[in-house]
Amino acid sequence: METRRIGTLKVSVIGLGCNNFGWKIDESTTRRVIDTSIERGINFLDTADTYGKTKSEEFIGRALEGRRTSVIIATKFGKPVDPTRTGARPEYVHQACNDSLRRLRTEYIDLYQLHAPDPTVPIADTLGALEELVTAGKVREIGCSNFSGEQLREADEASRRGRFARFVSVQNHYNMLRRDDEADAIPECERLGIAYLPYFPLESGLLTGKYRLGKSAPAGTRIAEGGWLASKFTNENLAIIERLIAFAESRRHTLLELATSWLLRHSVVASVIAGATSPDQVSANATAASWKLTSEDIEAVEHILIDA
């Protein structure tokens, strides 16, 4: 599988999103998903201390015993684990990191990410604490998530002033149906030399092709169960999806392959974070980056997305 850079880290262009571990799937299924990922060339695992109420990290730690160096582990801190374990205060940064190291059963985290901006803490204070973790060898690189272009600039300037480790990546919500970052964070990443990691690349399944115009959402899917994604289940979006499916199939590809390859058209995108609840989903994700879109392909897709 192709690899790209996140700072000094060399990661597969398809990453494994681990937010389902400990919530949607149990430990034995988690192990099978991780095993298949490694077999298929996926070396980048992205989790967070809040995923599965800390069980995601615990499952990963046990699954990787004896083969820790075969993968790049990214995890996050800052969102509430409980009422007291939350935020980006310097003292908590150290506590959160030590907790994640223990759950992951490792001596270091490859990419440690601030899960969301904390408006109550100056970013320089958080970066200072992260610098201490890097110096101590507990963290190799640092990143952030859910940051705007302005917040990325602020953090980069604070790193330069304080001579701290700098964010080498940002992980944001971006896909064919969610394109706000094209006018904000993505250009800033290009300017600063920061890797961009899109999460929800398939809009939680909407861009897989299982939701079709004129048909009810399949039973057991997130849209059928309601919640925030149900608001995306509109005739307008489904009409776009039908045209995208037709375009992909005309070139002997799937919508999944189109959605993934479309993201990787940006050189600044280092890895597409794709969740999976089964080995079969991992295999489909692993092959999805094989389509290299031409400029004509990209232009045709743009017409579908803009003119629909």
C-alpha positions in Angstrom: 0.0 0.0 0.0 1.1 3.5 -0.7 2.4 5.5 2.2 2.6 9.2 3.0 4.2 11.3 5.7 2.9 12.7 9.0 5.9 14.6 10.3 8.5 11.9 10.7 6.0 9.1 10.5 5.4 7.0 7.4 1.8 5.9 7.3 -0.5 3.9 5.0 -2.8 6.1 2.9 -5.7 4.1 4.4 -5.9 4.2 8.2 -8.0 2.2 10.5 -10.5 4.2 12.5 -10.9 2.6 15.9 -14.0 4.4 17.2 -16.1 1.2 16.9 -13.9 -0.8 19.3 -15.5 -1.5 22.7 -18.8 0.0 21.5 -20.0 -1.6 18.3 -17.6 -4.6 18.3 -16.2 -6.7 21.1 -12.6 -7.6 21.8 -12.4 -10.7 19.7 -13.8 -9.0 16.6 -11.5 -6.0 17.3 -8.5 -8.4 17.2 -9.7 -9.8 13.8 -10.1 -6.4 12.4 -6.6 -5.3 13.5 -5.1 -8.6 12.2 -6.7 -8.1 8.8 -5.6 -4.5 8.7 -2.0 -5.4 9.3 -2.2 -8.2 6.7 -3.6 -5.8 4.1 -0.9 -3.2 4.6 -2.7 -0.8 6.9 -0.2 0.4 9.5 -2.0 3.5 10.9 -4.4 3.0 13.8 -6.3 6.0 15.0 -8.1 5.9 18.3 -8.9 8.2 21.3 -9.2 7.9 25.1 -13.0 8.4 24.8 -13.7 5.7 22.2 -15.6 2.8 23.7 -15.3 4.6 27.0 -11.5 3.8 27.0 -12.0 0.2 25.8 -10.8 1.0 22.3 -7.3 1.7 23.7 -7.4 -1.3 26.0 -8.4 -3.7 23.1 -5.7 -2.3 20.9 -3.1 -2.6 23.6 -3.9 -6.3 24.1 -4.2 -7.1 20.4 -0.8 -5.6 19.6 1.2 -7.3 22.3 4.4 -8.6 20.7 4.0 -6.6 17.5 3.8 -3.0 18.6 6.5 -1.8 16.1 4.4 -3.1 13.2 2.0 -0.2 13.5 1.8 3.6 13.9 -0.6 4.4 16.8 -2.4 7.7 17.0 -4.6 8.5 19.9 -6.3 11.7 21.3 -7.0 13.4 24.5 -9.1 16.4 25.6 -12.7 15.3 25.2 -14.4 14.2 28.5 -13.5 10.7 29.7 -15.4 11.6 32.8 -16.3 14.9 34.6 -12.7 15.4 35.9 -10.7 14.0 33.0 -11.1 16.4 30.3 -9.6 19.5 28.6 -6.1 20.6 27.7 -4.6 21.9 30.9 -0.9 21.1 31.1 -1.2 18.9 34.2 -4.0 16.9 32.6 -2.1 16.5 29.3 0.5 14.5 31.3 -2.2 12.5 33.1 -4.1 11.7 29.9 -0.9 10.6 28.1 0.1 8.3 31.0 -3.4 6.8 31.1 -3.3 6.1 27.3 0.2 4.6 27.5 -1.0 2.2 30.2 -4.2 1.2 28.3 -2.3 0.8 25.1 0.5 -1.2 26.8 3.2 0.8 25.1 6.1 3.0 26.1 5.3 5.6 23.4 2.5 7.1 21.3 3.4 7.8 17.7 0.9 10.6 17.1 -0.7 12.3 20.1 -3.6 14.6 19.2 -5.6 17.2 21.0 -9.1 16.0 20.2 -10.7 19.5 20.1 -9.6 23.1 20.9 -10.0 24.1 24.6 -11.0 27.8 24.7 -10.2 27.9 28.5 -6.5 27.1 28.1 -4.0 29.1 26.0 -2.7 26.9 23.2 0.9 27.7 24.2 0.3 26.1 27.6 -0.9 22.9 26.0 1.9 22.9 23.5 4.4 23.4 26.3 3.1 20.2 28.1 3.2 18.3 24.8 6.8 19.4 24.2 7.6 17.8 27.6 6.1 14.5 26.5 8.1 14.6 23.3 11.3 15.4 25.2 10.6 12.5 27.6 10.2 10.1 24.7 6.5 9.3 25.5 5.3 10.9 22.3 6.9 11.0 18.8 4.8 13.6 17.0 1.8 15.8 18.0 -1.3 16.7 16.2 -4.8 18.2 16.6 -8.4 17.6 15.6 -11.4 19.8 14.8 -9.2 22.8 14.4 -10.0 25.7 12.0 -7.4 27.3 9.8 -7.1 30.3 12.2 -6.6 27.9 15.1 -3.9 26.1 13.2 -2.1 29.4 12.5 -2.4 30.4 16.1 -0.9 27.0 17.3 1.9 27.2 14.7 2.9 30.7 15.8 2.8 29.7 19.5 5.1 26.7 18.7 7.6 29.0 17.0 7.6 31.6 19.8 8.0 29.0 22.5 10.2 26.7 20.5 7.8 23.9 21.2 7.0 20.8 19.2 4.5 21.8 16.5 1.3 20.1 15.3 2.3 18.0 12.3 -1.3 17.0 11.5 -4.9 18.0 11.8 -7.8 15.5 11.7 -11.1 17.1 10.6 -14.5 16.1 9.2 -14.2 16.1 5.4 -15.7 14.2 2.5 -17.6 14.7 -0.7 -20.7 15.9 1.1 -18.8 18.0 3.7 -16.4 20.4 2.1 -16.0 23.4 4.4 -12.3 22.7 4.9 -11.5 23.3 1.3 -11.7 27.1 2.0 -10.2 26.9 5.4 -8.1 24.2 7.1 -6.8 22.5 3.9 -5.2 25.6 2.4 -3.6 26.4 5.8 -2.2 22.8 6.0 -0.7 23.3 2.5 0.9 26.6 3.6 2.2 25.3 6.9 3.3 21.8 5.7 0.8 20.1 8.0 -0.7 16.7 7.1 -4.5 16.6 6.8 -6.4 13.5 8.1 -10.1 13.3 7.0 -12.4 11.5 9.4 -15.9 10.4 8.4 -14.7 10.0 4.8 -17.9 8.1 3.9 -20.2 10.3 6.0 -20.8 7.4 8.3 -21.9 5.1 5.5 -23.8 7.5 3.3 -21.1 7.4 0.7 -20.8 3.6 0.6 -23.7 3.0 -1.8 -26.0 1.2 0.6 -28.4 4.1 0.7 -30.3 4.6 -2.5 -32.8 7.1 -3.9 -36.4 6.0 -3.5 -35.6 3.3 -1.0 -35.8 3.2 2.8 -32.6 3.1 4.8 -31.5 -0.5 5.4 -32.5 -1.9 8.9 -29.8 -1.6 11.5 -27.9 1.2 9.8 -27.2 4.5 11.5 -29.7 6.4 9.4 -32.5 3.9 10.1 -31.8 4.2 13.8 -32.1 8.0 13.6 -29.6 10.5 15.1 -27.6 13.2 13.5 -26.9 11.4 10.3 -30.6 11.1 9.5 -30.6 14.7 8.6 -28.3 13.9 5.7 -30.8 11.3 4.3 -32.4 13.7 1.8 -33.6 13.3 -1.8 -31.0 16.0 -2.8 -28.1 14.1 -1.3 -29.4 10.7 -2.6 -29.7 12.2 -6.1 -26.0 13.2 -5.9 -25.1 9.8 -4.6 -26.9 8.1 -7.5 -24.9 10.2 -10.0 -21.7 9.4 -8.2 -22.5 5.7 -8.3 -23.2 5.9 -12.0 -19.9 7.7 -12.6 -17.9 5.2 -10.6 -19.5 2.2 -12.2 -18.9 3.6 -15.7 -15.3 3.3 -14.9 -15.6 -0.1 -13.2 -15.2 1.2 -9.7 -17.4 1.5 -6.6 -18.6 4.6 -4.8 -16.4 3.6 -1.8 -13.3 3.7 -4.1 -14.4 7.0 -5.6 -15.0 8.6 -2.2 -11.6 7.5 -0.9 -9.6 8.3 -4.1 -11.3 11.7 -4.3 -9.9 12.5 -0.8 -6.4 11.3 -1.7 -6.4 13.6 -4.7 -5.0 16.2 -2.2 -1.3 15.6 -1.7 -1.7 17.1 1.8 -4.0 14.3 2.8 -1.7 11.7 4.5 -4.2 9.0 5.3 -8.0 8.5 5.1 -9.3 7.3 8.5 -11.8 4.6 7.7 -13.7 2.8 10.4 -14.5 -0.9 10.2 -16.6 -3.4 12.2 -15.5 -6.5 10.3 -12.5 -8.0 8.4 -14.5 -7.7 5.2 -14.9 -4.0 5.6 -11.2 -3.6 6.3 -10.4 -5.5 3.0 -12.8 -3.2 1.1 -11.2 -0.1 2.6 -7.7 -1.3 1.9 -8.4 -1.6 -1.8 -10.3 1.6 -2.1 -7.2 3.8 -2.7 -6.2 1.9 -5.9 -8.1 4.3 -8.2 -5.9 7.2 -9.3 -8.2 9.9 -10.5 -7.3 11.8 -13.6 -7.9 15.6 -14.0 -10.9 14.7 -16.2 -12.3 12.4 -13.5 -11.9 15.1 -10.9 -13.6 17.7 -13.1 -16.5 15.3 -13.8 -17.0 14.6 -10.1 -16.9 18.4 -9.4 -19.8 18.9 -11.8 -21.8 16.2 -10.1 -21.2 17.7 -6.6 -21.7 21.4 -7.6 -24.3 21.2 -10.3 -26.7 18.6 -8.8 
